[in-house]
Amino acid sequence: MCLVTRESKEVSELIRFTLIGNEVKVDPLHKLGGRGYYISKDKEVIEEAKKRNLIHKILKVEVSSDFYDELLSLL
């Protein structure tokens, strides 16, 4: 399920990221440890999450703009 839109989708339609300590890491290969979260492979969803700072608000950790750039590079 997409953390931002709350839509259930196939894993192939989502990008996984994980929270390791207090740092959010993109996990395209689904191999990193930690609690996994997903966001839709959709430019508009990622840009909306960045604009509204949604991942920071949901996970309560600082999220760099590099994180969002990395998500966009996986589209």
CHARMM internal coordinates of N, CA and C (Angstrom, degrees):
IC EDIT
DIST 1 N 1 CA 1.4515
DIST 1 CA 1 C 1.5324
ANGL 1 N 1 CA 1 C 108.34
DIST 1 C 2 N 1.3116
ANGL 1 CA 1 C 2 N 115.61
DIHE 1 N 1 CA 1 C 2 N 138.12
DIST 2 N 2 CA 1.4621
ANGL 1 C 2 N 2 CA 121.91
DIHE 1 CA 1 C 2 N 2 CA 178.56
DIST 2 CA 2 C 1.5318
ANGL 2 N 2 CA 2 C 109.09
DIHE 1 C 2 N 2 CA 2 C -71.24
DIST 2 C 3 N 1.3212
ANGL 2 CA 2 C 3 N 116.15
DIHE 2 N 2 CA 2 C 3 N 128.63
DIST 3 N 3 CA 1.4551
ANGL 2 C 3 N 3 CA 121.67
DIHE 2 CA 2 C 3 N 3 CA -179.62
DIST 3 CA 3 C 1.5295
ANGL 3 N 3 CA 3 C 111.89
DIHE 2 C 3 N 3 CA 3 C -64.63
DIST 3 C 4 N 1.3161
ANGL 3 CA 3 C 4 N 117.02
DIHE 3 N 3 CA 3 C 4 N -29.08
DIST 4 N 4 CA 1.4593
ANGL 3 C 4 N 4 CA 121.69
DIHE 3 CA 3 C 4 N 4 CA -175.40
DIST 4 CA 4 C 1.5269
ANGL 4 N 4 CA 4 C 111.84
DIHE 3 C 4 N 4 CA 4 C -87.22
DIST 4 C 5 N 1.3396
ANGL 4 CA 4 C 5 N 117.12
DIHE 4 N 4 CA 4 C 5 N -51.54
DIST 5 N 5 CA 1.4643
ANGL 4 C 5 N 5 CA 120.78
DIHE 4 CA 4 C 5 N 5 CA -175.27
DIST 5 CA 5 C 1.5246
ANGL 5 N 5 CA 5 C 113.07
DIHE 4 C 5 N 5 CA 5 C -91.08
DIST 5 C 6 N 1.3306
ANGL 5 CA 5 C 6 N 116.92
DIHE 5 N 5 CA 5 C 6 N -16.13
DIST 6 N 6 CA 1.4706
ANGL 5 C 6 N 6 CA 123.59
DIHE 5 CA 5 C 6 N 6 CA -177.91
DIST 6 CA 6 C 1.5296
ANGL 6 N 6 CA 6 C 111.95
DIHE 5 C 6 N 6 CA 6 C 66.13
DIST 6 C 7 N 1.3313
ANGL 6 CA 6 C 7 N 117.97
DIHE 6 N 6 CA 6 C 7 N 20.88
DIST 7 N 7 CA 1.4576
ANGL 6 C 7 N 7 CA 122.90
DIHE 6 CA 6 C 7 N 7 CA 178.15
DIST 7 CA 7 C 1.5267
ANGL 7 N 7 CA 7 C 109.77
DIHE 6 C 7 N 7 CA 7 C -89.00
DIST 7 C 8 N 1.3234
ANGL 7 CA 7 C 8 N 116.68
DIHE 7 N 7 CA 7 C 8 N 136.85
DIST 8 N 8 CA 1.4580
ANGL 7 C 8 N 8 CA 121.10
DIHE 7 CA 7 C 8 N 8 CA 173.36
DIST 8 CA 8 C 1.5177
ANGL 8 N 8 CA 8 C 108.29
DIHE 7 C 8 N 8 CA 8 C -81.41
DIST 8 C 9 N 1.3255
ANGL 8 CA 8 C 9 N 115.52
DIHE 8 N 8 CA 8 C 9 N 129.05
DIST 9 N 9 CA 1.4618
ANGL 8 C 9 N 9 CA 121.46
DIHE 8 CA 8 C 9 N 9 CA -179.05
DIST 9 CA 9 C 1.5159
ANGL 9 N 9 CA 9 C 108.83
DIHE 8 C 9 N 9 CA 9 C -140.80
DIST 9 C 10 N 1.3289
ANGL 9 CA 9 C 10 N 115.64
DIHE 9 N 9 CA 9 C 10 N 165.78
DIST 10 N 10 CA 1.4529
ANGL 9 C 10 N 10 CA 121.44
DIHE 9 CA 9 C 10 N 10 CA 173.41
DIST 10 CA 10 C 1.5342
ANGL 10 N 10 CA 10 C 108.12
DIHE 9 C 10 N 10 CA 10 C -65.88
DIST 10 C 11 N 1.3264
ANGL 10 CA 10 C 11 N 116.01
DIHE 10 N 10 CA 10 C 11 N 149.63
DIST 11 N 11 CA 1.4646
ANGL 10 C 11 N 11 CA 120.66
DIHE 10 CA 10 C 11 N 11 CA -179.27
DIST 11 CA 11 C 1.5283
ANGL 11 N 11 CA 11 C 110.66
DIHE 10 C 11 N 11 CA 11 C -59.09
DIST 11 C 12 N 1.3254
ANGL 11 CA 11 C 12 N 117.22
DIHE 11 N 11 CA 11 C 12 N -32.41
DIST 12 N 12 CA 1.4606
ANGL 11 C 12 N 12 CA 120.65
DIHE 11 CA 11 C 12 N 12 CA 179.92
DIST 12 CA 12 C 1.5352
ANGL 12 N 12 CA 12 C 112.58
DIHE 11 C 12 N 12 CA 12 C -66.11
DIST 12 C 13 N 1.3209
ANGL 12 CA 12 C 13 N 117.58
DIHE 12 N 12 CA 12 C 13 N -16.54
DIST 13 N 13 CA 1.4613
ANGL 12 C 13 N 13 CA 122.31
DIHE 12 CA 12 C 13 N 13 CA 179.75
DIST 13 CA 13 C 1.5202
ANGL 13 N 13 CA 13 C 112.02
DIHE 12 C 13 N 13 CA 13 C -97.89
DIST 13 C 14 N 1.3327
ANGL 13 CA 13 C 14 N 117.05
DIHE 13 N 13 CA 13 C 14 N 6.47
DIST 14 N 14 CA 1.4593
ANGL 13 C 14 N 14 CA 122.38
DIHE 13 CA 13 C 14 N 14 CA -176.02
DIST 14 CA 14 C 1.5226
ANGL 14 N 14 CA 14 C 110.64
DIHE 13 C 14 N 14 CA 14 C -125.65
DIST 14 C 15 N 1.3213
ANGL 14 CA 14 C 15 N 116.34
DIHE 14 N 14 CA 14 C 15 N 156.02
DIST 15 N 15 CA 1.4665
ANGL 14 C 15 N 15 CA 122.90
DIHE 14 CA 14 C 15 N 15 CA 171.98
DIST 15 CA 15 C 1.5167
ANGL 15 N 15 CA 15 C 107.00
DIHE 14 C 15 N 15 CA 15 C -110.66
DIST 15 C 16 N 1.3320
ANGL 15 CA 15 C 16 N 116.72
DIHE 15 N 15 CA 15 C 16 N 129.37
DIST 16 N 16 CA 1.4649
ANGL 15 C 16 N 16 CA 121.31
DIHE 15 CA 15 C 16 N 16 CA -179.56
DIST 16 CA 16 C 1.5262
ANGL 16 N 16 CA 16 C 109.19
DIHE 15 C 16 N 16 CA 16 C -89.78
DIST 16 C 17 N 1.3009
ANGL 16 CA 16 C 17 N 115.37
DIHE 16 N 16 CA 16 C 17 N 141.42
DIST 17 N 17 CA 1.4617
ANGL 16 C 17 N 17 CA 121.46
DIHE 16 CA 16 C 17 N 17 CA 168.76
DIST 17 CA 17 C 1.5136
ANGL 17 N 17 CA 17 C 107.19
DIHE 16 C 17 N 17 CA 17 C -139.21
DIST 17 C 18 N 1.3084
ANGL 17 CA 17 C 18 N 115.47
DIHE 17 N 17 CA 17 C 18 N 160.19
DIST 18 N 18 CA 1.4546
ANGL 17 C 18 N 18 CA 119.81
DIHE 17 CA 17 C 18 N 18 CA -174.49
DIST 18 CA 18 C 1.5146
ANGL 18 N 18 CA 18 C 110.43
DIHE 17 C 18 N 18 CA 18 C -136.71
DIST 18 C 19 N 1.2896
ANGL 18 CA 18 C 19 N 115.00
DIHE 18 N 18 CA 18 C 19 N 158.22
DIST 19 N 19 CA 1.4571
ANGL 18 C 19 N 19 CA 122.40
DIHE 18 CA 18 C 19 N 19 CA 178.73
DIST 19 CA 19 C 1.5216
ANGL 19 N 19 CA 19 C 107.40
DIHE 18 C 19 N 19 CA 19 C -105.51
DIST 19 C 20 N 1.3189
ANGL 19 CA 19 C 20 N 116.41
DIHE 19 N 19 CA 19 C 20 N 112.68
DIST 20 N 20 CA 1.4560
ANGL 19 C 20 N 20 CA 122.08
DIHE 19 CA 19 C 20 N 20 CA 178.54
DIST 20 CA 20 C 1.5179
ANGL 20 N 20 CA 20 C 106.85
DIHE 19 C 20 N 20 CA 20 C -115.79
DIST 20 C 21 N 1.3202
ANGL 20 CA 20 C 21 N 115.57
DIHE 20 N 20 CA 20 C 21 N 110.92
DIST 21 N 21 CA 1.4598
ANGL 20 C 21 N 21 CA 119.92
DIHE 20 CA 20 C 21 N 21 CA -172.65
DIST 21 CA 21 C 1.5149
ANGL 21 N 21 CA 21 C 108.36
DIHE 20 C 21 N 21 CA 21 C 66.35
DIST 21 C 22 N 1.3139
ANGL 21 CA 21 C 22 N 116.46
DIHE 21 N 21 CA 21 C 22 N -120.92
DIST 22 N 22 CA 1.4712
ANGL 21 C 22 N 22 CA 121.12
DIHE 21 CA 21 C 22 N 22 CA 176.59
DIST 22 CA 22 C 1.5196
ANGL 22 N 22 CA 22 C 110.99
DIHE 21 C 22 N 22 CA 22 C -113.01
DIST 22 C 23 N 1.3315
ANGL 22 CA 22 C 23 N 116.58
DIHE 22 N 22 CA 22 C 23 N 24.26
DIST 23 N 23 CA 1.4572
ANGL 22 C 23 N 23 CA 120.49
DIHE 22 CA 22 C 23 N 23 CA -177.59
DIST 23 CA 23 C 1.5232
ANGL 23 N 23 CA 23 C 110.40
DIHE 22 C 23 N 23 CA 23 C -122.47
DIST 23 C 24 N 1.3194
ANGL 23 CA 23 C 24 N 115.44
DIHE 23 N 23 CA 23 C 24 N 135.28
DIST 24 N 24 CA 1.4618
ANGL 23 C 24 N 24 CA 121.49
DIHE 23 CA 23 C 24 N 24 CA 178.30
DIST 24 CA 24 C 1.5233
ANGL 24 N 24 CA 24 C 107.83
DIHE 23 C 24 N 24 CA 24 C -92.96
DIST 24 C 25 N 1.3462
ANGL 24 CA 24 C 25 N 116.57
DIHE 24 N 24 CA 24 C 25 N 127.85
DIST 25 N 25 CA 1.4590
ANGL 24 C 25 N 25 CA 122.31
DIHE 24 CA 24 C 25 N 25 CA -178.50
DIST 25 CA 25 C 1.5199
ANGL 25 N 25 CA 25 C 109.55
DIHE 24 C 25 N 25 CA 25 C -124.36
DIST 25 C 26 N 1.3150
ANGL 25 CA 25 C 26 N 116.45
DIHE 25 N 25 CA 25 C 26 N 136.48
DIST 26 N 26 CA 1.4562
ANGL 25 C 26 N 26 CA 121.58
DIHE 25 CA 25 C 26 N 26 CA 174.30
DIST 26 CA 26 C 1.5271
ANGL 26 N 26 CA 26 C 107.71
DIHE 25 C 26 N 26 CA 26 C -73.80
DIST 26 C 27 N 1.3368
ANGL 26 CA 26 C 27 N 116.86
DIHE 26 N 26 CA 26 C 27 N 137.91
DIST 27 N 27 CA 1.4551
ANGL 26 C 27 N 27 CA 122.26
DIHE 26 CA 26 C 27 N 27 CA -176.34
DIST 27 CA 27 C 1.5316
ANGL 27 N 27 CA 27 C 110.33
DIHE 26 C 27 N 27 CA 27 C -130.96
DIST 27 C 28 N 1.3367
ANGL 27 CA 27 C 28 N 117.79
DIHE 27 N 27 CA 27 C 28 N 72.41
DIST 28 N 28 CA 1.4628
ANGL 27 C 28 N 28 CA 120.12
DIHE 27 CA 27 C 28 N 28 CA -175.94
DIST 28 CA 28 C 1.5300
ANGL 28 N 28 CA 28 C 113.72
DIHE 27 C 28 N 28 CA 28 C -66.27
DIST 28 C 29 N 1.3247
ANGL 28 CA 28 C 29 N 118.10
DIHE 28 N 28 CA 28 C 29 N -23.39
DIST 29 N 29 CA 1.4656
ANGL 28 C 29 N 29 CA 121.18
DIHE 28 CA 28 C 29 N 29 CA -178.99
DIST 29 CA 29 C 1.5260
ANGL 29 N 29 CA 29 C 113.11
DIHE 28 C 29 N 29 CA 29 C -95.16
DIST 29 C 30 N 1.3200
ANGL 29 CA 29 C 30 N 116.98
DIHE 29 N 29 CA 29 C 30 N -1.30
DIST 30 N 30 CA 1.4718
ANGL 29 C 30 N 30 CA 122.93
DIHE 29 CA 29 C 30 N 30 CA 177.81
DIST 30 CA 30 C 1.5263
ANGL 30 N 30 CA 30 C 111.63
DIHE 29 C 30 N 30 CA 30 C 59.06
DIST 30 C 31 N 1.3220
ANGL 30 CA 30 C 31 N 117.14
DIHE 30 N 30 CA 30 C 31 N 39.71
DIST 31 N 31 CA 1.4610
ANGL 30 C 31 N 31 CA 120.55
DIHE 30 CA 30 C 31 N 31 CA -177.60
DIST 31 CA 31 C 1.5169
ANGL 31 N 31 CA 31 C 114.17
DIHE 30 C 31 N 31 CA 31 C -118.23
DIST 31 C 32 N 1.3257
ANGL 31 CA 31 C 32 N 117.98
DIHE 31 N 31 CA 31 C 32 N -11.88
DIST 32 N 32 CA 1.4636
ANGL 31 C 32 N 32 CA 119.96
DIHE 31 CA 31 C 32 N 32 CA 179.68
DIST 32 CA 32 C 1.5182
ANGL 32 N 32 CA 32 C 109.80
DIHE 31 C 32 N 32 CA 32 C -73.82
DIST 32 C 33 N 1.3075
ANGL 32 CA 32 C 33 N 115.39
DIHE 32 N 32 CA 32 C 33 N 148.53
DIST 33 N 33 CA 1.4520
ANGL 32 C 33 N 33 CA 120.25
DIHE 32 CA 32 C 33 N 33 CA 176.89
DIST 33 CA 33 C 1.5168
ANGL 33 N 33 CA 33 C 110.47
DIHE 32 C 33 N 33 CA 33 C -76.56
DIST 33 C 34 N 1.2943
ANGL 33 CA 33 C 34 N 115.54
DIHE 33 N 33 CA 33 C 34 N -177.05
DIST 34 N 34 CA 1.4560
ANGL 33 C 34 N 34 CA 120.09
DIHE 33 CA 33 C 34 N 34 CA 178.38
DIST 34 CA 34 C 1.5093
ANGL 34 N 34 CA 34 C 111.96
DIHE 33 C 34 N 34 CA 34 C 90.94
DIST 34 C 35 N 1.2959
ANGL 34 CA 34 C 35 N 115.81
DIHE 34 N 34 CA 34 C 35 N 171.78
DIST 35 N 35 CA 1.4594
ANGL 34 C 35 N 35 CA 122.95
DIHE 34 CA 34 C 35 N 35 CA -179.28
DIST 35 CA 35 C 1.5202
ANGL 35 N 35 CA 35 C 108.88
DIHE 34 C 35 N 35 CA 35 C -70.14
DIST 35 C 36 N 1.3095
ANGL 35 CA 35 C 36 N 117.34
DIHE 35 N 35 CA 35 C 36 N 124.62
DIST 36 N 36 CA 1.4544
ANGL 35 C 36 N 36 CA 121.72
DIHE 35 CA 35 C 36 N 36 CA -178.66
DIST 36 CA 36 C 1.5192
ANGL 36 N 36 CA 36 C 111.93
DIHE 35 C 36 N 36 CA 36 C -90.72
DIST 36 C 37 N 1.3138
ANGL 36 CA 36 C 37 N 116.20
DIHE 36 N 36 CA 36 C 37 N 140.71
DIST 37 N 37 CA 1.4501
ANGL 36 C 37 N 37 CA 123.84
DIHE 36 CA 36 C 37 N 37 CA 175.65
DIST 37 CA 37 C 1.5214
ANGL 37 N 37 CA 37 C 107.20
DIHE 36 C 37 N 37 CA 37 C -127.56
DIST 37 C 38 N 1.3117
ANGL 37 CA 37 C 38 N 116.32
DIHE 37 N 37 CA 37 C 38 N 158.05
DIST 38 N 38 CA 1.4617
ANGL 37 C 38 N 38 CA 120.09
DIHE 37 CA 37 C 38 N 38 CA -176.75
DIST 38 CA 38 C 1.5204
ANGL 38 N 38 CA 38 C 110.99
DIHE 37 C 38 N 38 CA 38 C -131.27
DIST 38 C 39 N 1.3455
ANGL 38 CA 38 C 39 N 114.05
DIHE 38 N 38 CA 38 C 39 N 149.19
DIST 39 N 39 CA 1.4570
ANGL 38 C 39 N 39 CA 121.75
DIHE 38 CA 38 C 39 N 39 CA 174.50
DIST 39 CA 39 C 1.5295
ANGL 39 N 39 CA 39 C 107.16
DIHE 38 C 39 N 39 CA 39 C -134.59
DIST 39 C 40 N 1.3085
ANGL 39 CA 39 C 40 N 116.54
DIHE 39 N 39 CA 39 C 40 N 145.36
DIST 40 N 40 CA 1.4631
ANGL 39 C 40 N 40 CA 121.58
DIHE 39 CA 39 C 40 N 40 CA -178.63
DIST 40 CA 40 C 1.5211
ANGL 40 N 40 CA 40 C 111.29
DIHE 39 C 40 N 40 CA 40 C -61.99
DIST 40 C 41 N 1.3346
ANGL 40 CA 40 C 41 N 115.49
DIHE 40 N 40 CA 40 C 41 N 144.41
DIST 41 N 41 CA 1.4599
ANGL 40 C 41 N 41 CA 121.45
DIHE 40 CA 40 C 41 N 41 CA 173.64
DIST 41 CA 41 C 1.5187
ANGL 41 N 41 CA 41 C 107.69
DIHE 40 C 41 N 41 CA 41 C -79.23
DIST 41 C 42 N 1.3091
ANGL 41 CA 41 C 42 N 115.29
DIHE 41 N 41 CA 41 C 42 N 72.05
DIST 42 N 42 CA 1.4608
ANGL 41 C 42 N 42 CA 121.96
DIHE 41 CA 41 C 42 N 42 CA -176.19
DIST 42 CA 42 C 1.5200
ANGL 42 N 42 CA 42 C 107.48
DIHE 41 C 42 N 42 CA 42 C -144.54
DIST 42 C 43 N 1.3162
ANGL 42 CA 42 C 43 N 116.26
DIHE 42 N 42 CA 42 C 43 N 120.25
DIST 43 N 43 CA 1.4634
ANGL 42 C 43 N 43 CA 121.36
DIHE 42 CA 42 C 43 N 43 CA -177.05
DIST 43 CA 43 C 1.5276
ANGL 43 N 43 CA 43 C 111.49
DIHE 42 C 43 N 43 CA 43 C -55.72
DIST 43 C 44 N 1.3259
ANGL 43 CA 43 C 44 N 117.26
DIHE 43 N 43 CA 43 C 44 N -41.72
DIST 44 N 44 CA 1.4631
ANGL 43 C 44 N 44 CA 120.77
DIHE 43 CA 43 C 44 N 44 CA -178.50
DIST 44 CA 44 C 1.5259
ANGL 44 N 44 CA 44 C 112.04
DIHE 43 C 44 N 44 CA 44 C -64.82
DIST 44 C 45 N 1.3365
ANGL 44 CA 44 C 45 N 117.07
DIHE 44 N 44 CA 44 C 45 N -38.81
DIST 45 N 45 CA 1.4671
ANGL 44 C 45 N 45 CA 121.11
DIHE 44 CA 44 C 45 N 45 CA 179.46
DIST 45 CA 45 C 1.5260
ANGL 45 N 45 CA 45 C 109.89
DIHE 44 C 45 N 45 CA 45 C -66.34
DIST 45 C 46 N 1.3215
ANGL 45 CA 45 C 46 N 116.53
DIHE 45 N 45 CA 45 C 46 N -44.69
DIST 46 N 46 CA 1.4707
ANGL 45 C 46 N 46 CA 120.42
DIHE 45 CA 45 C 46 N 46 CA -179.72
DIST 46 CA 46 C 1.5236
ANGL 46 N 46 CA 46 C 110.62
DIHE 45 C 46 N 46 CA 46 C -64.64
DIST 46 C 47 N 1.3184
ANGL 46 CA 46 C 47 N 116.98
DIHE 46 N 46 CA 46 C 47 N -43.28
DIST 47 N 47 CA 1.4648
ANGL 46 C 47 N 47 CA 120.13
DIHE 46 CA 46 C 47 N 47 CA 179.31
DIST 47 CA 47 C 1.5248
ANGL 47 N 47 CA 47 C 111.60
DIHE 46 C 47 N 47 CA 47 C -66.12
DIST 47 C 48 N 1.3287
ANGL 47 CA 47 C 48 N 117.79
DIHE 47 N 47 CA 47 C 48 N -36.62
DIST 48 N 48 CA 1.4679
ANGL 47 C 48 N 48 CA 121.27
DIHE 47 CA 47 C 48 N 48 CA 176.70
DIST 48 CA 48 C 1.5307
ANGL 48 N 48 CA 48 C 110.58
DIHE 47 C 48 N 48 CA 48 C -65.56
DIST 48 C 49 N 1.3419
ANGL 48 CA 48 C 49 N 116.69
DIHE 48 N 48 CA 48 C 49 N -41.79
DIST 49 N 49 CA 1.4659
ANGL 48 C 49 N 49 CA 120.96
DIHE 48 CA 48 C 49 N 49 CA 178.09
DIST 49 CA 49 C 1.5297
ANGL 49 N 49 CA 49 C 110.40
DIHE 48 C 49 N 49 CA 49 C -61.39
DIST 49 C 50 N 1.3356
ANGL 49 CA 49 C 50 N 116.04
DIHE 49 N 49 CA 49 C 50 N -40.60
DIST 50 N 50 CA 1.4638
ANGL 49 C 50 N 50 CA 120.25
DIHE 49 CA 49 C 50 N 50 CA 179.14
DIST 50 CA 50 C 1.5259
ANGL 50 N 50 CA 50 C 110.90
DIHE 49 C 50 N 50 CA 50 C -68.27
DIST 50 C 51 N 1.3185
ANGL 50 CA 50 C 51 N 115.98
DIHE 50 N 50 CA 50 C 51 N -46.91
DIST 51 N 51 CA 1.4636
ANGL 50 C 51 N 51 CA 120.99
DIHE 50 CA 50 C 51 N 51 CA -177.62
DIST 51 CA 51 C 1.5305
ANGL 51 N 51 CA 51 C 111.84
DIHE 50 C 51 N 51 CA 51 C -60.15
DIST 51 C 52 N 1.3263
ANGL 51 CA 51 C 52 N 115.90
DIHE 51 N 51 CA 51 C 52 N -43.38
DIST 52 N 52 CA 1.4700
ANGL 51 C 52 N 52 CA 120.64
DIHE 51 CA 51 C 52 N 52 CA -177.25
DIST 52 CA 52 C 1.5324
ANGL 52 N 52 CA 52 C 112.81
DIHE 51 C 52 N 52 CA 52 C -92.90
DIST 52 C 53 N 1.3476
ANGL 52 CA 52 C 53 N 116.95
DIHE 52 N 52 CA 52 C 53 N 0.92
DIST 53 N 53 CA 1.4628
ANGL 52 C 53 N 53 CA 122.33
DIHE 52 CA 52 C 53 N 53 CA 178.78
DIST 53 CA 53 C 1.5364
ANGL 53 N 53 CA 53 C 111.45
DIHE 52 C 53 N 53 CA 53 C 56.79
DIST 53 C 54 N 1.3281
ANGL 53 CA 53 C 54 N 116.33
DIHE 53 N 53 CA 53 C 54 N 39.78
DIST 54 N 54 CA 1.4664
ANGL 53 C 54 N 54 CA 121.78
DIHE 53 CA 53 C 54 N 54 CA -172.59
DIST 54 CA 54 C 1.5207
ANGL 54 N 54 CA 54 C 113.97
DIHE 53 C 54 N 54 CA 54 C -67.60
DIST 54 C 55 N 1.3245
ANGL 54 CA 54 C 55 N 117.50
DIHE 54 N 54 CA 54 C 55 N -39.93
DIST 55 N 55 CA 1.4704
ANGL 54 C 55 N 55 CA 118.69
DIHE 54 CA 54 C 55 N 55 CA -177.65
DIST 55 CA 55 C 1.5247
ANGL 55 N 55 CA 55 C 109.97
DIHE 54 C 55 N 55 CA 55 C -66.22
DIST 55 C 56 N 1.3143
ANGL 55 CA 55 C 56 N 117.52
DIHE 55 N 55 CA 55 C 56 N -38.64
DIST 56 N 56 CA 1.4671
ANGL 55 C 56 N 56 CA 121.06
DIHE 55 CA 55 C 56 N 56 CA 175.11
DIST 56 CA 56 C 1.5323
ANGL 56 N 56 CA 56 C 110.47
DIHE 55 C 56 N 56 CA 56 C -61.05
DIST 56 C 57 N 1.3125
ANGL 56 CA 56 C 57 N 116.63
DIHE 56 N 56 CA 56 C 57 N -45.02
DIST 57 N 57 CA 1.4648
ANGL 56 C 57 N 57 CA 120.31
DIHE 56 CA 56 C 57 N 57 CA -178.35
DIST 57 CA 57 C 1.5183
ANGL 57 N 57 CA 57 C 112.14
DIHE 56 C 57 N 57 CA 57 C -65.93
DIST 57 C 58 N 1.3329
ANGL 57 CA 57 C 58 N 117.74
DIHE 57 N 57 CA 57 C 58 N -37.51
DIST 58 N 58 CA 1.4577
ANGL 57 C 58 N 58 CA 121.25
DIHE 57 CA 57 C 58 N 58 CA -177.70
DIST 58 CA 58 C 1.5223
ANGL 58 N 58 CA 58 C 111.70
DIHE 57 C 58 N 58 CA 58 C -76.79
DIST 58 C 59 N 1.3443
ANGL 58 CA 58 C 59 N 116.86
DIHE 58 N 58 CA 58 C 59 N -46.25
DIST 59 N 59 CA 1.4699
ANGL 58 C 59 N 59 CA 120.72
DIHE 58 CA 58 C 59 N 59 CA -174.89
DIST 59 CA 59 C 1.5236
ANGL 59 N 59 CA 59 C 113.80
DIHE 58 C 59 N 59 CA 59 C -92.20
DIST 59 C 60 N 1.3206
ANGL 59 CA 59 C 60 N 117.12
DIHE 59 N 59 CA 59 C 60 N -11.43
DIST 60 N 60 CA 1.4675
ANGL 59 C 60 N 60 CA 121.95
DIHE 59 CA 59 C 60 N 60 CA 178.39
DIST 60 CA 60 C 1.5334
ANGL 60 N 60 CA 60 C 112.85
DIHE 59 C 60 N 60 CA 60 C 61.93
DIST 60 C 61 N 1.3362
ANGL 60 CA 60 C 61 N 116.15
DIHE 60 N 60 CA 60 C 61 N 38.48
DIST 61 N 61 CA 1.4668
ANGL 60 C 61 N 61 CA 121.76
DIHE 60 CA 60 C 61 N 61 CA 175.06
DIST 61 CA 61 C 1.5242
ANGL 61 N 61 CA 61 C 108.43
DIHE 60 C 61 N 61 CA 61 C -135.56
DIST 61 C 62 N 1.3208
ANGL 61 CA 61 C 62 N 115.97
DIHE 61 N 61 CA 61 C 62 N 157.33
DIST 62 N 62 CA 1.4541
ANGL 61 C 62 N 62 CA 120.67
DIHE 61 CA 61 C 62 N 62 CA 177.54
DIST 62 CA 62 C 1.5276
ANGL 62 N 62 CA 62 C 109.41
DIHE 61 C 62 N 62 CA 62 C -71.50
DIST 62 C 63 N 1.3186
ANGL 62 CA 62 C 63 N 115.80
DIHE 62 N 62 CA 62 C 63 N 138.04
DIST 63 N 63 CA 1.4575
ANGL 62 C 63 N 63 CA 121.60
DIHE 62 CA 62 C 63 N 63 CA -179.91
DIST 63 CA 63 C 1.5243
ANGL 63 N 63 CA 63 C 107.34
DIHE 62 C 63 N 63 CA 63 C -126.02
DIST 63 C 64 N 1.3334
ANGL 63 CA 63 C 64 N 115.53
DIHE 63 N 63 CA 63 C 64 N 123.01
DIST 64 N 64 CA 1.4615
ANGL 63 C 64 N 64 CA 119.89
DIHE 63 CA 63 C 64 N 64 CA -177.93
DIST 64 CA 64 C 1.5199
ANGL 64 N 64 CA 64 C 110.75
DIHE 63 C 64 N 64 CA 64 C -81.18
DIST 64 C 65 N 1.3176
ANGL 64 CA 64 C 65 N 116.16
DIHE 64 N 64 CA 64 C 65 N 160.37
DIST 65 N 65 CA 1.4642
ANGL 64 C 65 N 65 CA 119.84
DIHE 64 CA 64 C 65 N 65 CA 177.36
DIST 65 CA 65 C 1.5262
ANGL 65 N 65 CA 65 C 110.16
DIHE 64 C 65 N 65 CA 65 C -68.89
DIST 65 C 66 N 1.3442
ANGL 65 CA 65 C 66 N 117.20
DIHE 65 N 65 CA 65 C 66 N -23.66
DIST 66 N 66 CA 1.4670
ANGL 65 C 66 N 66 CA 120.95
DIHE 65 CA 65 C 66 N 66 CA 175.76
DIST 66 CA 66 C 1.5232
ANGL 66 N 66 CA 66 C 111.17
DIHE 65 C 66 N 66 CA 66 C -61.84
DIST 66 C 67 N 1.3291
ANGL 66 CA 66 C 67 N 116.97
DIHE 66 N 66 CA 66 C 67 N -33.87
DIST 67 N 67 CA 1.4648
ANGL 66 C 67 N 67 CA 121.51
DIHE 66 CA 66 C 67 N 67 CA 178.10
DIST 67 CA 67 C 1.5273
ANGL 67 N 67 CA 67 C 109.42
DIHE 66 C 67 N 67 CA 67 C -61.00
DIST 67 C 68 N 1.3150
ANGL 67 CA 67 C 68 N 117.19
DIHE 67 N 67 CA 67 C 68 N -46.71
DIST 68 N 68 CA 1.4568
ANGL 67 C 68 N 68 CA 121.09
DIHE 67 CA 67 C 68 N 68 CA -179.89
DIST 68 CA 68 C 1.5271
ANGL 68 N 68 CA 68 C 111.05
DIHE 67 C 68 N 68 CA 68 C -67.15
DIST 68 C 69 N 1.3447
ANGL 68 CA 68 C 69 N 117.13
DIHE 68 N 68 CA 68 C 69 N -37.24
DIST 69 N 69 CA 1.4601
ANGL 68 C 69 N 69 CA 120.72
DIHE 68 CA 68 C 69 N 69 CA 176.53
DIST 69 CA 69 C 1.5289
ANGL 69 N 69 CA 69 C 110.26
DIHE 68 C 69 N 69 CA 69 C -61.78
DIST 69 C 70 N 1.3157
ANGL 69 CA 69 C 70 N 116.75
DIHE 69 N 69 CA 69 C 70 N -39.93
DIST 70 N 70 CA 1.4658
ANGL 69 C 70 N 70 CA 120.81
DIHE 69 CA 69 C 70 N 70 CA 179.34
DIST 70 CA 70 C 1.5371
ANGL 70 N 70 CA 70 C 110.24
DIHE 69 C 70 N 70 CA 70 C -66.70
DIST 70 C 71 N 1.3360
ANGL 70 CA 70 C 71 N 117.27
DIHE 70 N 70 CA 70 C 71 N -40.08
DIST 71 N 71 CA 1.4665
ANGL 70 C 71 N 71 CA 120.08
DIHE 70 CA 70 C 71 N 71 CA 176.08
DIST 71 CA 71 C 1.5366
ANGL 71 N 71 CA 71 C 110.29
DIHE 70 C 71 N 71 CA 71 C -60.40
DIST 71 C 72 N 1.3170
ANGL 71 CA 71 C 72 N 116.65
DIHE 71 N 71 CA 71 C 72 N -45.56
DIST 72 N 72 CA 1.4578
ANGL 71 C 72 N 72 CA 120.29
DIHE 71 CA 71 C 72 N 72 CA -179.56
DIST 72 CA 72 C 1.5285
ANGL 72 N 72 CA 72 C 112.06
DIHE 71 C 72 N 72 CA 72 C -64.66
DIST 72 C 73 N 1.3187
ANGL 72 CA 72 C 73 N 117.24
DIHE 72 N 72 CA 72 C 73 N -31.40
DIST 73 N 73 CA 1.4667
ANGL 72 C 73 N 73 CA 120.02
DIHE 72 CA 72 C 73 N 73 CA 179.47
DIST 73 CA 73 C 1.5201
ANGL 73 N 73 CA 73 C 112.31
DIHE 72 C 73 N 73 CA 73 C -69.34
DIST 73 C 74 N 1.3247
ANGL 73 CA 73 C 74 N 117.64
DIHE 73 N 73 CA 73 C 74 N -18.49
DIST 74 N 74 CA 1.4706
ANGL 73 C 74 N 74 CA 121.97
DIHE 73 CA 73 C 74 N 74 CA -179.56
DIST 74 CA 74 C 1.5273
ANGL 74 N 74 CA 74 C 112.93
DIHE 73 C 74 N 74 CA 74 C -86.93
DIST 74 C 75 N 1.3069
ANGL 74 CA 74 C 75 N 118.19
DIHE 74 N 74 CA 74 C 75 N -3.17
DIST 75 N 75 CA 1.4727
ANGL 74 C 75 N 75 CA 120.81
DIHE 74 CA 74 C 75 N 75 CA -179.91
DIST 75 CA 75 C 1.5145
ANGL 75 N 75 CA 75 C 111.28
DIHE 74 C 75 N 75 CA 75 C -74.91
END
COOR INIT
IC SEED 1 N 1 CA 1 C
IC BUILD
